Amino acid sequence: MRSAWRLGDLTSSEVLAQRAPLQVVNKVSRIKQAAGALRTTLPEDSEAHLIWVPGRIEIAGKHTDYAGGRSLVAATEQGFVMVVVPRSERKILVLDAAAELSFEFDLDEDPSIPHDSWQAYPVTVARRLGQNFPELSRGAHISFVSNLPAAAGLSSSSALIVGFYLALATVNCLSDRDDYRQAIPTLEALAGYLGAMENGYPYGALEGTRGVGTFGGSEDHTAILCARPGSIVQYSYSPVRFETTIRLPKELVLVIAGSGVRAEKTGAAKADYNRLSLLSQDVARLWREATGRNLADLGSILAADFEAATEFRSLLGPIEDPGLAADELQERFEHFRQESEVIVPKAAAALETRDLDQFGRWIDQSMKLAETLLGNQVPETSFLAARARQLGAVAASAFGAGFGGAVWALVSRSDPETFKEHLNECYRTAFPQHEEAAAFRVTDAGPPAMEIQPQP
């Protein structure tokens, strides 16, 4: 049976120390801040739920998920703390406790929110849940605090989707409903559904509605929901399928280097991000037209006919659409083929056997292809990945949507802070314009999103 906190308990360091499980370590100050923002207007004995939502790191698998490919992912130790108090009214109040911003809307209304605002995320979640699972009876007070930087490539946007879903699903006991269990029977299915929720697509028999304006997949949601502490997980997509787990060597830890170039799927880079997604759809459409075979995406095409890569150029034929170029389509197809079908499984196998030199070379190849075929890198991320390797990282690569964002580096646990500072110094010397926005942090592969319940 699900147990809840009292709101006042979440503002007490003493109670948290006594009743909180290990997942609360290093989160106490943020929990107290989020709960305190609600305690100013709600009774301290209010029922409260505590939710943790991490960011994610994409080890390999750049722009593969929405095309039915595979990737290697992990969760960060940084993320969102959400304190959720049910309310009887069909209204949702959302508080960004750190920024002291608030936003309230009615579940029975459809407020018009700009896609580039964080307010679009709770509205998108509530709108979709109300459409797919009618008669949601309870609204909520939701207060959050995050140490996950926005638009830094760590998928803060998808983390918000996951967090607001968990908040509303928890207060409405959504998982107890038969229609929910039939439509979303597993955690992997939930990740697929939340990916569809973000991009606005249907999921199975669940109708789609407006998303947040991106044409992405469900990799981020899968990593956030299905991560395993101390490990990298390999998944394939459309639908989400677990493939393998690889434990990270205990002597290694991750350093995340945020470039300070914002990677906004809902901002300036959205058109570039969406264009890569649409190119993959164009490739699959042209394949279907040329072959008469009804294969939905690039992953399905390669699963059915791996020799498709050598035949694809001849199948393109004359392209009448002036917006499509055969060379560009071929590059998009070739990047997907190498990243999803070669690099991800080869890198996973090398890490599993602790062949770290080979693992590093496969990750280097992934970075090279992102620069030459995918074209989603900026000078800052290319510099960070290359310099991290020069400074001794086992492997390093940019990740996420691209066009900015962050680079991960796998380094010795003996002194990651020194590595971080050296990389930081090199970067600030080369790109002084990003001195204030760039951020560097150390993280292990962390736990997935969850409701943190009080211990007896």
VENUR-V651756 format. One record per residue. RES is the residue in three letters. SS is DSSP state (2 for helix, 1 for strand, 0 for the rest). PHI is phi in radians with two decimals (999 if undefined). D_LAST is the distance of its C-alpha to the last C-alpha in Angstrom with 1 decimal. Layout:
res:RES ss:SS phi:PHI d_last:D_LAST
res:RES ss:SS phi:PHI d_last:D_LAST
This chain:
res:MET ss:0 phi:999 d_last:12.5
res:ARG ss:0 phi:-1.21 d_last:12.1
res:SER ss:0 phi:-1.93 d_last:9.4
res:ALA ss:0 phi:-2.09 d_last:10.8
res:TRP ss:1 phi:-1.55 d_last:10.8
res:ARG ss:1 phi:-1.61 d_last:13.1
res:LEU ss:2 phi:-0.98 d_last:16.2
res:GLY ss:2 phi:-1.10 d_last:16.4
res:ASP ss:2 phi:-1.07 d_last:13.1
res:LEU ss:2 phi:-1.38 d_last:14.8
res:THR ss:2 phi:-1.84 d_last:17.8
res:SER ss:0 phi:-1.93 d_last:16.2
res:SER ss:2 phi:-1.05 d_last:16.4
res:GLU ss:2 phi:-1.13 d_last:14.6
res:VAL ss:2 phi:-1.14 d_last:11.4
res:LEU ss:2 phi:-1.06 d_last:11.8
res:ALA ss:2 phi:-1.12 d_last:12.4
res:GLN ss:2 phi:-1.45 d_last:9.2
res:ARG ss:2 phi:-1.98 d_last:6.7
res:ALA ss:0 phi:-1.58 d_last:9.3
res:PRO ss:0 phi:-1.28 d_last:10.2
res:LEU ss:2 phi:-1.05 d_last:13.8
res:GLN ss:2 phi:-1.08 d_last:15.4
res:VAL ss:2 phi:-1.47 d_last:15.1
res:VAL ss:0 phi:-0.94 d_last:17.4
res:ASN ss:0 phi:1.23 d_last:20.8
res:LYS ss:0 phi:-2.06 d_last:19.6
res:VAL ss:2 phi:-1.04 d_last:18.3
res:SER ss:2 phi:-1.12 d_last:21.8
res:ARG ss:2 phi:-1.28 d_last:22.2
res:ILE ss:2 phi:-1.07 d_last:18.9
res:LYS ss:2 phi:-1.11 d_last:19.9
res:GLN ss:2 phi:-1.18 d_last:23.3
res:ALA ss:2 phi:-1.14 d_last:22.5
res:ALA ss:2 phi:-1.20 d_last:20.2
res:GLY ss:2 phi:-1.10 d_last:22.8
res:ALA ss:2 phi:-1.14 d_last:25.5
res:LEU ss:2 phi:-1.51 d_last:23.9
res:ARG ss:2 phi:-1.20 d_last:22.9
res:THR ss:0 phi:-1.17 d_last:26.7
res:THR ss:0 phi:-2.17 d_last:27.3
res:LEU ss:0 phi:-2.03 d_last:24.1
res:PRO ss:0 phi:-1.10 d_last:22.1
res:GLU ss:0 phi:-1.21 d_last:19.0
res:ASP ss:0 phi:-1.62 d_last:17.0
res:SER ss:0 phi:-1.09 d_last:18.0
res:GLU ss:1 phi:-1.08 d_last:15.8
res:ALA ss:1 phi:-2.41 d_last:15.6
res:HIS ss:1 phi:-2.09 d_last:15.1
res:LEU ss:1 phi:-1.94 d_last:15.3
res:ILE ss:1 phi:-2.17 d_last:17.8
res:TRP ss:1 phi:-1.98 d_last:19.4
res:VAL ss:1 phi:-2.37 d_last:23.1
res:PRO ss:1 phi:-1.46 d_last:25.2
res:GLY ss:1 phi:-1.45 d_last:28.9
res:ARG ss:1 phi:-2.35 d_last:30.9
res:ILE ss:1 phi:-2.06 d_last:33.6
res:GLU ss:1 phi:-1.68 d_last:36.4
res:ILE ss:1 phi:-1.30 d_last:37.8
res:ALA ss:1 phi:-2.75 d_last:40.7
res:GLY ss:0 phi:1.99 d_last:41.7
res:LYS ss:0 phi:-1.23 d_last:43.3
res:HIS ss:0 phi:0.94 d_last:43.9
res:THR ss:0 phi:-1.93 d_last:43.5
res:ASP ss:2 phi:-1.12 d_last:40.7
res:TYR ss:2 phi:-1.21 d_last:42.5
res:ALA ss:2 phi:-1.83 d_last:45.4
res:GLY ss:0 phi:1.42 d_last:43.5
res:GLY ss:0 phi:-1.62 d_last:43.2
res:ARG ss:1 phi:-2.35 d_last:40.6
res:SER ss:1 phi:-2.71 d_last:38.8
res:LEU ss:1 phi:-1.94 d_last:36.6
res:VAL ss:1 phi:-2.43 d_last:33.6
res:ALA ss:1 phi:-2.60 d_last:30.4
res:ALA ss:1 phi:-1.71 d_last:27.8
res:THR ss:1 phi:-1.56 d_last:27.9
res:GLU ss:1 phi:-1.49 d_last:25.3
res:GLN ss:1 phi:-1.69 d_last:26.5
res:GLY ss:1 phi:3.03 d_last:25.7
res:PHE ss:1 phi:-1.78 d_last:24.4
res:VAL ss:1 phi:-1.76 d_last:21.2
res:MET ss:1 phi:-2.14 d_last:21.1
res:VAL ss:1 phi:-1.93 d_last:19.2
res:VAL ss:1 phi:-2.17 d_last:19.9
res:VAL ss:1 phi:-2.05 d_last:20.1
res:PRO ss:1 phi:-1.10 d_last:21.7
res:ARG ss:1 phi:-2.38 d_last:24.9
res:SER ss:0 phi:-1.28 d_last:27.1
res:GLU ss:0 phi:-1.24 d_last:30.3
res:ARG ss:0 phi:-1.48 d_last:31.4
res:LYS ss:1 phi:-2.30 d_last:31.4
res:ILE ss:1 phi:-2.15 d_last:29.7
res:LEU ss:1 phi:-1.91 d_last:29.6
res:VAL ss:1 phi:-2.02 d_last:29.1
res:LEU ss:1 phi:-2.09 d_last:28.8
res:ASP ss:1 phi:-1.54 d_last:29.7
res:ALA ss:0 phi:-1.13 d_last:28.1
res:ALA ss:0 phi:-1.23 d_last:29.9
res:ALA ss:0 phi:-1.50 d_last:33.2
res:GLU ss:0 phi:0.99 d_last:32.7
res:LEU ss:1 phi:-2.00 d_last:34.0
res:SER ss:1 phi:-2.39 d_last:33.1
res:PHE ss:1 phi:-2.69 d_last:34.2
res:GLU ss:1 phi:-2.26 d_last:33.8
res:PHE ss:1 phi:-2.59 d_last:35.3
res:ASP ss:1 phi:-1.69 d_last:35.4
res:LEU ss:0 phi:-1.09 d_last:34.3
res:ASP ss:0 phi:-1.58 d_last:37.6
res:GLU ss:0 phi:-1.96 d_last:39.7
res:ASP ss:0 phi:-2.25 d_last:40.7
res:PRO ss:0 phi:-1.13 d_last:41.0
res:SER ss:0 phi:-1.55 d_last:43.4
res:ILE ss:0 phi:-2.15 d_last:41.7
res:PRO ss:0 phi:-1.04 d_last:43.4
res:HIS ss:0 phi:-1.13 d_last:42.2
res:ASP ss:0 phi:-1.58 d_last:42.1
res:SER ss:0 phi:-1.88 d_last:39.5
res:TRP ss:0 phi:-1.10 d_last:35.7
res:GLN ss:2 phi:-1.14 d_last:35.7
res:ALA ss:2 phi:-1.12 d_last:37.2
res:TYR ss:2 phi:-1.30 d_last:33.9
res:PRO ss:2 phi:-1.12 d_last:31.7
res:VAL ss:2 phi:-1.15 d_last:34.9
res:THR ss:2 phi:-1.05 d_last:35.6
res:VAL ss:2 phi:-1.13 d_last:32.1
res:ALA ss:2 phi:-1.12 d_last:32.2
res:ARG ss:2 phi:-1.09 d_last:35.9
res:ARG ss:2 phi:-1.21 d_last:35.3
res:LEU ss:2 phi:-1.11 d_last:32.3
res:GLY ss:2 phi:-1.12 d_last:34.2
res:GLN ss:2 phi:-1.34 d_last:37.2
res:ASN ss:2 phi:-1.44 d_last:35.5
res:PHE ss:0 phi:-2.30 d_last:32.9
res:PRO ss:0 phi:-1.01 d_last:34.5
res:GLU ss:0 phi:1.25 d_last:32.9
res:LEU ss:0 phi:-1.08 d_last:29.9
res:SER ss:0 phi:-1.68 d_last:29.0
res:ARG ss:0 phi:-2.12 d_last:26.7
res:GLY ss:1 phi:-1.55 d_last:27.4
res:ALA ss:1 phi:-2.82 d_last:25.0
res:HIS ss:1 phi:-1.71 d_last:24.9
res:ILE ss:1 phi:-2.17 d_last:24.3
res:SER ss:1 phi:-2.04 d_last:24.4
res:PHE ss:1 phi:-2.35 d_last:24.7
res:VAL ss:1 phi:-2.38 d_last:25.6
res:SER ss:1 phi:-2.31 d_last:27.0
res:ASN ss:0 phi:-1.95 d_last:28.4
res:LEU ss:0 phi:-1.70 d_last:30.1
res:PRO ss:0 phi:-1.16 d_last:33.8
res:ALA ss:0 phi:-1.32 d_last:35.5
res:ALA ss:0 phi:0.95 d_last:38.4
res:ALA ss:0 phi:-1.91 d_last:38.1
res:GLY ss:0 phi:1.56 d_last:37.9
res:LEU ss:0 phi:-1.67 d_last:34.1
res:SER ss:0 phi:1.16 d_last:33.8
res:SER ss:2 phi:-1.10 d_last:32.2
res:SER ss:2 phi:-1.16 d_last:33.8
res:SER ss:2 phi:-1.18 d_last:32.2
res:ALA ss:2 phi:-1.09 d_last:28.8
res:LEU ss:2 phi:-1.14 d_last:29.3
res:ILE ss:2 phi:-1.01 d_last:30.2
res:VAL ss:2 phi:-1.08 d_last:27.1
res:GLY ss:2 phi:-1.13 d_last:24.8
res:PHE ss:2 phi:-1.20 d_last:26.5
res:TYR ss:2 phi:-1.09 d_last:26.4
res:LEU ss:2 phi:-1.05 d_last:22.6
res:ALA ss:2 phi:-1.10 d_last:22.2
res:LEU ss:2 phi:-1.26 d_last:24.6
res:ALA ss:2 phi:-1.14 d_last:23.5
res:THR ss:2 phi:-1.18 d_last:19.8
res:VAL ss:2 phi:-1.24 d_last:20.8
res:ASN ss:0 phi:-1.78 d_last:23.5
res:CYS ss:0 phi:0.85 d_last:21.5
res:LEU ss:2 phi:-1.09 d_last:24.5
res:SER ss:2 phi:-1.21 d_last:23.4
res:ASP ss:2 phi:-1.47 d_last:23.4
res:ARG ss:0 phi:-1.44 d_last:27.1
res:ASP ss:2 phi:-1.11 d_last:29.7
res:ASP ss:2 phi:-1.16 d_last:32.0
res:TYR ss:2 phi:-1.19 d_last:29.5
res:ARG ss:2 phi:-1.10 d_last:28.6
res:GLN ss:2 phi:-1.25 d_last:32.3
res:ALA ss:2 phi:-1.40 d_last:33.3
res:ILE ss:0 phi:-2.33 d_last:30.4
res:PRO ss:0 phi:-1.43 d_last:29.2
res:THR ss:0 phi:-2.36 d_last:27.9
res:LEU ss:2 phi:-1.13 d_last:26.4
res:GLU ss:2 phi:-1.12 d_last:30.0
res:ALA ss:2 phi:-1.12 d_last:31.4
res:LEU ss:2 phi:-1.09 d_last:29.1
res:ALA ss:2 phi:-1.05 d_last:30.4
res:GLY ss:2 phi:-1.10 d_last:33.9
res:TYR ss:2 phi:-1.14 d_last:33.3
res:LEU ss:2 phi:-1.22 d_last:32.0
res:GLY ss:2 phi:-1.09 d_last:35.1
res:ALA ss:2 phi:-1.14 d_last:37.3
res:MET ss:2 phi:-1.09 d_last:35.6
res:GLU ss:2 phi:-1.18 d_last:36.4
res:ASN ss:2 phi:-1.61 d_last:40.0
res:GLY ss:0 phi:1.54 d_last:40.6
res:TYR ss:0 phi:-1.40 d_last:41.6
res:PRO ss:0 phi:-1.21 d_last:40.9
res:TYR ss:1 phi:-2.33 d_last:38.4
res:GLY ss:0 phi:1.02 d_last:39.5
res:ALA ss:0 phi:-1.51 d_last:40.2
res:LEU ss:1 phi:-1.51 d_last:38.2
res:GLU ss:0 phi:-1.18 d_last:40.8
res:GLY ss:0 phi:-1.50 d_last:40.9
res:THR ss:0 phi:-2.64 d_last:41.4
res:ARG ss:0 phi:-1.06 d_last:42.0
res:GLY ss:0 phi:-1.65 d_last:39.9
res:VAL ss:0 phi:-1.86 d_last:40.0
res:GLY ss:0 phi:1.70 d_last:43.5
res:THR ss:0 phi:-1.94 d_last:42.8
res:PHE ss:0 phi:-1.95 d_last:43.8
res:GLY ss:0 phi:-1.59 d_last:41.2
res:GLY ss:0 phi:-2.01 d_last:39.1
res:SER ss:0 phi:-2.12 d_last:35.5
res:GLU ss:2 phi:-1.05 d_last:35.2
res:ASP ss:2 phi:-1.07 d_last:33.2
res:HIS ss:2 phi:-1.16 d_last:30.7
res:THR ss:2 phi:-1.14 d_last:30.5
res:ALA ss:2 phi:-1.06 d_last:29.8
res:ILE ss:2 phi:-1.17 d_last:27.1
res:LEU ss:2 phi:-1.55 d_last:25.3
res:CYS ss:2 phi:-2.04 d_last:26.2
res:ALA ss:0 phi:-1.07 d_last:26.3
res:ARG ss:0 phi:-2.23 d_last:25.1
res:PRO ss:0 phi:-0.98 d_last:24.1
res:GLY ss:0 phi:1.27 d_last:27.0
res:SER ss:1 phi:-2.41 d_last:29.3
res:ILE ss:1 phi:-1.89 d_last:31.9
res:VAL ss:1 phi:-2.00 d_last:32.0
res:GLN ss:1 phi:-1.92 d_last:35.2
res:TYR ss:1 phi:-2.24 d_last:35.5
res:SER ss:1 phi:-2.01 d_last:38.5
res:TYR ss:0 phi:-2.32 d_last:38.8
res:SER ss:0 phi:1.06 d_last:40.3
res:PRO ss:0 phi:-1.52 d_last:38.3
res:VAL ss:0 phi:-1.22 d_last:35.4
res:ARG ss:1 phi:-2.36 d_last:35.4
res:PHE ss:1 phi:-1.24 d_last:33.4
res:GLU ss:1 phi:-2.07 d_last:35.9
res:THR ss:1 phi:-2.87 d_last:34.5
res:THR ss:1 phi:-2.11 d_last:32.0
res:ILE ss:1 phi:-2.14 d_last:33.5
res:ARG ss:1 phi:-1.22 d_last:31.5
res:LEU ss:0 phi:-1.30 d_last:32.8
res:PRO ss:0 phi:-0.98 d_last:34.3
res:LYS ss:0 phi:-1.09 d_last:32.1
res:GLU ss:0 phi:-1.46 d_last:35.0
res:LEU ss:1 phi:-2.08 d_last:35.2
res:VAL ss:1 phi:-2.53 d_last:33.5
res:LEU ss:1 phi:-1.72 d_last:34.3
res:VAL ss:1 phi:-1.95 d_last:36.1
res:ILE ss:1 phi:-1.83 d_last:36.4
res:ALA ss:1 phi:-1.92 d_last:39.6
res:GLY ss:1 phi:-1.44 d_last:39.7
res:SER ss:0 phi:-1.23 d_last:43.4
res:GLY ss:0 phi:1.48 d_last:43.3
res:VAL ss:0 phi:-1.56 d_last:45.2
res:ARG ss:0 phi:-1.17 d_last:43.1
res:ALA ss:0 phi:-1.85 d_last:42.4
res:GLU ss:0 phi:-1.69 d_last:41.9
res:LYS ss:0 phi:-1.14 d_last:41.7
res:THR ss:0 phi:-1.89 d_last:42.1
res:GLY ss:0 phi:-2.17 d_last:44.7
res:ALA ss:0 phi:-1.12 d_last:48.0
res:ALA ss:0 phi:-1.54 d_last:47.2
res:LYS ss:2 phi:-1.03 d_last:46.2
res:ALA ss:2 phi:-1.11 d_last:49.8
res:ASP ss:2 phi:-1.15 d_last:50.0
res:TYR ss:2 phi:-1.06 d_last:46.7
res:ASN ss:2 phi:-1.12 d_last:47.6
res:ARG ss:2 phi:-1.10 d_last:51.1
res:LEU ss:2 phi:-1.12 d_last:49.7
res:SER ss:2 phi:-1.14 d_last:47.8
res:LEU ss:2 phi:-1.17 d_last:50.8
res:LEU ss:2 phi:-1.06 d_last:53.0
res:SER ss:2 phi:-1.13 d_last:50.9
res:GLN ss:2 phi:-1.19 d_last:51.3
res:ASP ss:2 phi:-1.09 d_last:55.1
res:VAL ss:2 phi:-1.05 d_last:55.4
res:ALA ss:2 phi:-1.10 d_last:53.7
res:ARG ss:2 phi:-1.11 d_last:55.9
res:LEU ss:2 phi:-1.11 d_last:59.0
res:TRP ss:2 phi:-1.08 d_last:58.1
res:ARG ss:2 phi:-1.06 d_last:57.7
res:GLU ss:2 phi:-1.15 d_last:61.0
res:ALA ss:2 phi:-1.35 d_last:62.8
res:THR ss:2 phi:-1.86 d_last:61.6
res:GLY ss:0 phi:1.29 d_last:60.9
res:ARG ss:0 phi:-1.75 d_last:57.6
res:ASN ss:0 phi:-1.58 d_last:54.6
res:LEU ss:0 phi:-1.89 d_last:52.0
res:ALA ss:0 phi:-1.30 d_last:49.4
res:ASP ss:0 phi:-2.63 d_last:48.7
res:LEU ss:2 phi:-1.14 d_last:49.7
res:GLY ss:2 phi:-1.09 d_last:47.1
res:SER ss:2 phi:-1.15 d_last:48.4
res:ILE ss:2 phi:-1.08 d_last:52.0
res:LEU ss:2 phi:-1.23 d_last:51.4
res:ALA ss:2 phi:-1.14 d_last:49.5
res:ALA ss:2 phi:-1.46 d_last:52.5
res:ASP ss:0 phi:-2.70 d_last:55.2
res:PHE ss:0 phi:-1.15 d_last:54.3
res:GLU ss:0 phi:-1.31 d_last:58.0
res:ALA ss:2 phi:-0.98 d_last:57.7
res:ALA ss:2 phi:-1.06 d_last:57.5
res:THR ss:2 phi:-1.37 d_last:61.1
res:GLU ss:2 phi:-1.73 d_last:62.3
res:PHE ss:2 phi:-1.11 d_last:60.7
res:ARG ss:2 phi:-1.05 d_last:63.4
res:SER ss:2 phi:-1.20 d_last:66.1
res:LEU ss:2 phi:-1.32 d_last:64.2
res:LEU ss:2 phi:-1.05 d_last:63.8
res:GLY ss:0 phi:1.12 d_last:67.5
res:PRO ss:0 phi:-1.20 d_last:68.8
res:ILE ss:0 phi:-1.82 d_last:66.2
res:GLU ss:0 phi:-1.45 d_last:67.6
res:ASP ss:0 phi:-1.27 d_last:64.7
res:PRO ss:0 phi:-1.15 d_last:65.7
res:GLY ss:0 phi:-1.46 d_last:62.1
res:LEU ss:0 phi:-2.06 d_last:61.4
res:ALA ss:0 phi:-2.07 d_last:62.8
res:ALA ss:2 phi:-1.03 d_last:63.0
res:ASP ss:2 phi:-1.10 d_last:62.3
res:GLU ss:2 phi:-1.15 d_last:59.1
res:LEU ss:2 phi:-1.14 d_last:57.9
res:GLN ss:2 phi:-1.10 d_last:58.7
res:GLU ss:2 phi:-1.12 d_last:56.8
res:ARG ss:2 phi:-1.12 d_last:53.7
res:PHE ss:2 phi:-1.15 d_last:54.0
res:GLU ss:2 phi:-1.16 d_last:54.6
res:HIS ss:2 phi:-1.07 d_last:51.7
res:PHE ss:2 phi:-1.03 d_last:49.3
res:ARG ss:2 phi:-1.02 d_last:50.8
res:GLN ss:2 phi:-1.24 d_last:50.5
res:GLU ss:2 phi:-1.18 d_last:47.1
res:SER ss:2 phi:-1.40 d_last:45.4
res:GLU ss:2 phi:-1.65 d_last:47.4
res:VAL ss:2 phi:-2.06 d_last:48.4
res:ILE ss:2 phi:-1.15 d_last:46.4
res:VAL ss:2 phi:-1.04 d_last:42.8
res:PRO ss:2 phi:-1.16 d_last:43.2
res:LYS ss:2 phi:-1.20 d_last:45.4
res:ALA ss:2 phi:-1.13 d_last:43.0
res:ALA ss:2 phi:-1.09 d_last:40.1
res:ALA ss:2 phi:-1.12 d_last:42.1
res:ALA ss:2 phi:-1.14 d_last:43.3
res:LEU ss:2 phi:-1.20 d_last:39.8
res:GLU ss:2 phi:-1.08 d_last:38.6
res:THR ss:0 phi:-1.58 d_last:41.5
res:ARG ss:0 phi:1.08 d_last:40.9
res:ASP ss:0 phi:-1.53 d_last:44.4
res:LEU ss:2 phi:-1.23 d_last:43.5
res:ASP ss:2 phi:-1.10 d_last:47.1
res:GLN ss:2 phi:-1.19 d_last:47.5
res:PHE ss:2 phi:-1.01 d_last:44.2
res:GLY ss:2 phi:-1.07 d_last:45.5
res:ARG ss:2 phi:-1.20 d_last:48.8
res:TRP ss:2 phi:-1.16 d_last:47.3
res:ILE ss:2 phi:-1.20 d_last:45.2
res:ASP ss:2 phi:-1.03 d_last:48.4
res:GLN ss:2 phi:-1.12 d_last:50.1
res:SER ss:2 phi:-1.06 d_last:47.4
res:MET ss:2 phi:-1.16 d_last:48.0
res:LYS ss:2 phi:-1.07 d_last:51.7
res:LEU ss:2 phi:-1.19 d_last:51.6
res:ALA ss:2 phi:-1.11 d_last:49.5
res:GLU ss:2 phi:-1.36 d_last:52.4
res:THR ss:2 phi:-1.67 d_last:55.3
res:LEU ss:2 phi:-1.81 d_last:54.5
res:LEU ss:2 phi:-1.33 d_last:51.4
res:GLY ss:0 phi:1.20 d_last:52.6
res:ASN ss:0 phi:-1.94 d_last:49.3
res:GLN ss:0 phi:-1.80 d_last:49.3
res:VAL ss:0 phi:-2.03 d_last:50.5
res:PRO ss:2 phi:-0.95 d_last:52.1
res:GLU ss:2 phi:-1.14 d_last:49.0
res:THR ss:2 phi:-1.26 d_last:46.8
res:SER ss:2 phi:-1.09 d_last:49.6
res:PHE ss:2 phi:-1.08 d_last:50.1
res:LEU ss:2 phi:-1.08 d_last:46.5
res:ALA ss:2 phi:-1.14 d_last:46.2
res:ALA ss:2 phi:-1.15 d_last:49.6
res:ARG ss:2 phi:-1.21 d_last:49.0
res:ALA ss:2 phi:-1.05 d_last:45.6
res:ARG ss:2 phi:-1.12 d_last:47.4
res:GLN ss:2 phi:-1.10 d_last:50.1
res:LEU ss:0 phi:-1.47 d_last:47.6
res:GLY ss:0 phi:1.90 d_last:46.3
res:ALA ss:0 phi:-1.10 d_last:43.4
res:VAL ss:0 phi:-1.04 d_last:43.0
res:ALA ss:1 phi:-2.79 d_last:43.0
res:ALA ss:1 phi:-2.77 d_last:42.9
res:SER ss:1 phi:-2.83 d_last:43.3
res:ALA ss:1 phi:-1.21 d_last:42.9
res:PHE ss:1 phi:-2.67 d_last:40.5
res:GLY ss:0 phi:1.54 d_last:39.6
res:ALA ss:0 phi:-1.10 d_last:42.1
res:GLY ss:0 phi:1.58 d_last:44.5
res:PHE ss:0 phi:1.02 d_last:47.2
res:GLY ss:0 phi:2.24 d_last:45.1
res:GLY ss:0 phi:1.63 d_last:41.5
res:ALA ss:1 phi:-2.29 d_last:40.2
res:VAL ss:1 phi:-2.22 d_last:41.0
res:TRP ss:1 phi:-1.78 d_last:38.6
res:ALA ss:1 phi:-2.37 d_last:39.7
res:LEU ss:1 phi:-1.70 d_last:38.3
res:VAL ss:1 phi:-2.34 d_last:39.0
res:SER ss:1 phi:-1.14 d_last:38.5
res:ARG ss:0 phi:-1.27 d_last:35.2
res:SER ss:0 phi:-1.12 d_last:37.3
res:ASP ss:0 phi:-2.76 d_last:38.2
res:PRO ss:2 phi:-1.18 d_last:37.2
res:GLU ss:2 phi:-1.14 d_last:37.5
res:THR ss:2 phi:-1.15 d_last:41.2
res:PHE ss:2 phi:-1.02 d_last:41.7
res:LYS ss:2 phi:-1.01 d_last:40.0
res:GLU ss:2 phi:-1.19 d_last:42.3
res:HIS ss:2 phi:-1.13 d_last:45.4
res:LEU ss:2 phi:-1.13 d_last:44.8
res:ASN ss:2 phi:-1.03 d_last:44.0
res:GLU ss:2 phi:-1.11 d_last:47.3
res:CYS ss:2 phi:-1.06 d_last:49.4
res:TYR ss:2 phi:-1.21 d_last:48.1
res:ARG ss:2 phi:-1.17 d_last:48.7
res:THR ss:2 phi:-1.22 d_last:52.1
res:ALA ss:2 phi:-1.33 d_last:53.0
res:PHE ss:0 phi:-2.32 d_last:51.4
res:PRO ss:2 phi:-1.09 d_last:51.4
res:GLN ss:2 phi:-1.18 d_last:51.1
res:HIS ss:2 phi:-1.82 d_last:47.4
res:GLU ss:0 phi:-1.01 d_last:46.5
res:GLU ss:0 phi:-1.36 d_last:44.3
res:ALA ss:0 phi:-1.49 d_last:42.6
res:ALA ss:0 phi:-1.15 d_last:42.1
res:ALA ss:1 phi:-2.51 d_last:38.6
res:PHE ss:1 phi:-2.19 d_last:37.7
res:ARG ss:1 phi:-2.61 d_last:34.2
res:VAL ss:1 phi:-1.85 d_last:32.7
res:THR ss:1 phi:-2.62 d_last:29.9
res:ASP ss:0 phi:-1.49 d_last:28.5
res:ALA ss:0 phi:-1.22 d_last:28.0
res:GLY ss:1 phi:-1.71 d_last:24.6
res:PRO ss:0 phi:-1.38 d_last:21.8
res:PRO ss:0 phi:-1.39 d_last:22.5
res:ALA ss:0 phi:-1.10 d_last:21.4
res:MET ss:1 phi:-2.91 d_last:18.0
res:GLU ss:1 phi:-1.51 d_last:15.4
res:ILE ss:1 phi:-1.65 d_last:12.7
res:GLN ss:0 phi:-1.67 d_last:9.4
res:PRO ss:0 phi:-1.23 d_last:6.5
res:GLN ss:0 phi:-1.42 d_last:3.8
res:PRO ss:0 phi:-1.03 d_last:0.0
